[in-house]
């Protein structure tokens, strides 16, 4: 899926940058929770960097691609660089998954993947999907070892005022939820 999207954007003369959130993929650290303030700031830095590149016209768009099952086992499997475990696939289905999601790729300076293997071993991220299912009310907190997060802290909807004030169009879509525009 990701490769097809990348091909589509490239054919449209758009550059594609793939970035791992901290604590995932080839990135060190811990991923405290989806859309944490630190993660949003990190991805903002990536977008700003892309806009300053000589090949860029300064206009930057972003989309997020992730595969996950409702119990959140998909993210835990991807934290371990296990594309087949993300989809609980075996045999031919696992082979197909590996073709679509080849796994975490080493950065250019790591052609043999040794530092990458060390980073992947460090990923002990919370199962956010399971934690969110425990939240009953909108004002309940999602508690992590680092701090408590309200849903407004980890959702694009919590940034609605800032998004609207920026005058930048944004589409937020969740599987099974249809499209929501902010």
DAHUMO-V347906 format. One record per backbone hydrogen bond with DSSP energy under -1.0 kcal/mol. CO is the residue of the C=O (numbers start at 1). NH is the residue of the N-H. E is the energy in kcal/mol with one decimal. If there is no record, write none. Layout:
BEGIN
CO;NH;E / CO;NH;E
END
This chain:
BEGIN
1;5;-2.3 / 2;6;-2.8 / 3;7;-2.6 / 4;8;-2.3 / 5;9;-2.5 / 6;10;-2.8 / 7;11;-2.6 / 8;12;-1.3 / 9;14;-2.3 / 10;13;-1.8 / 21;24;-1.9 / 24;27;-2.1 / 28;23;-1.8 / 30;32;-1.0 / 33;36;-1.4 / 36;40;-2.7 / 37;41;-2.2 / 38;42;-2.5 / 39;43;-2.5 / 40;44;-1.8 / 41;45;-1.9 / 42;46;-1.8 / 43;47;-2.2 / 44;48;-2.4 / 45;49;-2.5 / 46;50;-2.5 / 47;51;-2.1 / 50;53;-1.1 / 53;56;-1.9 / 69;72;-2.3 / 72;76;-1.4 / 73;77;-2.5 / 74;78;-2.5 / 75;79;-2.2 / 76;80;-1.1 / 77;82;-2.5 / 78;81;-1.6 / 82;86;-1.4 / 84;89;-2.9 / 90;93;-1.2 / 91;95;-2.1 / 92;96;-2.6 / 93;97;-2.4 / 94;98;-2.5 / 95;99;-1.4 / 96;100;-1.9 / 97;101;-3.4 / 107;110;-2.5 / 110;113;-1.3 / 113;117;-2.2 / 114;118;-1.6 / 115;119;-2.3 / 116;120;-2.7 / 117;121;-1.8 / 120;123;-1.1 / 126;128;-1.5 / 127;131;-2.1 / 128;132;-3.0 / 129;133;-1.6 / 132;135;-1.6 / 137;140;-2.0 / 142;149;-2.8 / 147;144;-2.8 / 149;142;-3.7 / 150;153;-1.8 / 155;158;-1.6 / 156;159;-1.3 / 157;160;-1.3 / 159;163;-2.8 / 160;164;-3.0 / 161;165;-2.5 / 162;166;-1.4 / 170;182;-1.8 / 172;180;-2.0 / 174;177;-2.5 / 178;174;-1.1 / 180;172;-2.7
END
